[in-house]
């Protein structure tokens, strides 16, 4: 029997766990919108934690269409400087770095 780790990777990406609320699984919500909201929510939570411990920078890999929304989330958590770099070979993904010069007392 072949070990699953020895098999080639599938052509597309798959979620680790399904979003059963999405249309592709019989739910009412658009798949892309739901996935974008989930990713933005995870980064919102991570930035809240980073700000709470006084981190001055945080970097994430995100879906490129989310960058403008994430800039607003970064500002909300005290990270006014947001830089984004699109991956050359995979333009649907970007690296986003949130930073602040303020020190937490």
C-alpha positions as CSV (number, residue, x, y, z in Angstrom):
1,X,0.0,0.0,0.0
2,X,1.3,3.5,-0.9
3,X,2.0,5.9,1.9
4,X,-0.1,9.1,1.2
5,X,3.0,11.2,1.9
6,X,4.6,9.6,-1.2
7,X,1.9,10.7,-3.5
8,X,2.3,13.8,-5.7
9,X,0.6,16.9,-4.5
10,X,-2.8,17.7,-6.1
11,X,-3.0,20.4,-8.7
12,X,-5.2,22.7,-6.7
13,X,-5.4,23.7,-3.1
14,X,-7.8,22.2,-0.6
15,X,-8.9,23.3,2.8
16,X,-7.7,21.4,5.8
17,X,-11.3,21.3,7.0
18,X,-14.3,22.1,4.8
19,X,-16.3,25.3,5.2
20,X,-19.7,23.6,5.3
21,X,-21.5,27.0,5.3
22,X,-20.2,27.6,1.7
23,X,-22.2,27.1,-1.5
24,X,-19.8,24.4,-2.6
25,X,-20.9,22.3,0.4
26,X,-24.6,23.1,0.2
27,X,-24.5,26.3,2.4
28,X,-25.8,29.8,1.7
29,X,-22.5,31.7,1.5
30,X,-20.3,32.4,-1.5
31,X,-17.1,30.4,-1.2
32,X,-14.6,33.2,-2.1
33,X,-16.3,35.7,0.2
34,X,-16.4,33.3,3.1
35,X,-12.8,32.3,2.7
36,X,-11.7,35.9,2.5
37,X,-13.7,36.8,5.6
38,X,-12.1,33.9,7.5
39,X,-8.6,34.9,6.5
40,X,-9.2,38.5,7.4
41,X,-10.7,37.5,10.7
42,X,-7.7,35.3,11.6
43,X,-5.3,38.2,10.8
44,X,-7.5,40.6,12.8
45,X,-7.2,38.3,15.8
46,X,-3.4,37.9,15.3
47,X,-2.8,41.6,15.0
48,X,-4.9,42.2,18.2
49,X,-2.6,39.8,20.0
50,X,0.5,41.3,18.5
51,X,-0.5,44.8,19.6
52,X,-1.3,43.5,23.1
53,X,2.2,42.3,23.6
54,X,3.8,45.3,21.9
55,X,5.0,43.8,18.7
56,X,6.3,46.4,16.3
57,X,6.0,44.3,13.2
58,X,3.9,41.4,11.9
59,X,4.1,39.6,8.5
60,X,1.6,37.4,6.9
61,X,1.0,35.7,3.5
62,X,-2.5,36.7,2.3
63,X,-4.7,36.5,-0.8
64,X,-3.8,39.6,-2.8
65,X,-7.4,40.9,-3.1
66,X,-7.5,41.3,0.7
67,X,-4.6,43.7,1.0
68,X,-6.7,46.9,1.0
69,X,-9.0,45.6,3.7
70,X,-6.1,44.4,5.8
71,X,-4.6,47.9,5.7
72,X,-7.7,49.1,7.5
73,X,-7.5,46.2,10.0
74,X,-3.8,47.1,10.6
75,X,-4.6,50.7,11.2
76,X,-7.4,49.7,13.6
77,X,-4.8,47.8,15.7
78,X,-2.2,50.6,15.7
79,X,-0.1,49.5,12.7
80,X,-0.3,52.5,10.4
81,X,2.5,51.3,8.1
82,X,1.5,48.4,5.8
83,X,3.6,47.2,2.9
84,X,2.6,44.5,0.5
85,X,4.6,42.6,-2.0
86,X,3.0,40.4,-4.6
87,X,4.7,37.0,-5.2
88,X,6.1,37.1,-8.8
89,X,5.1,33.5,-9.7
90,X,1.9,33.5,-7.8
91,X,0.3,36.9,-8.1
92,X,-2.8,35.8,-6.2
93,X,-0.7,35.8,-3.0
94,X,1.1,38.7,-1.3
95,X,3.3,39.1,1.7
96,X,1.9,41.9,3.9
97,X,4.0,43.5,6.7
98,X,2.3,45.6,9.4
99,X,4.5,47.9,11.4
100,X,4.5,50.7,13.9
101,X,7.2,52.9,15.4
102,X,5.3,53.3,18.7
103,X,6.7,51.6,21.8
104,X,4.2,50.1,24.2
105,X,4.8,51.5,27.7
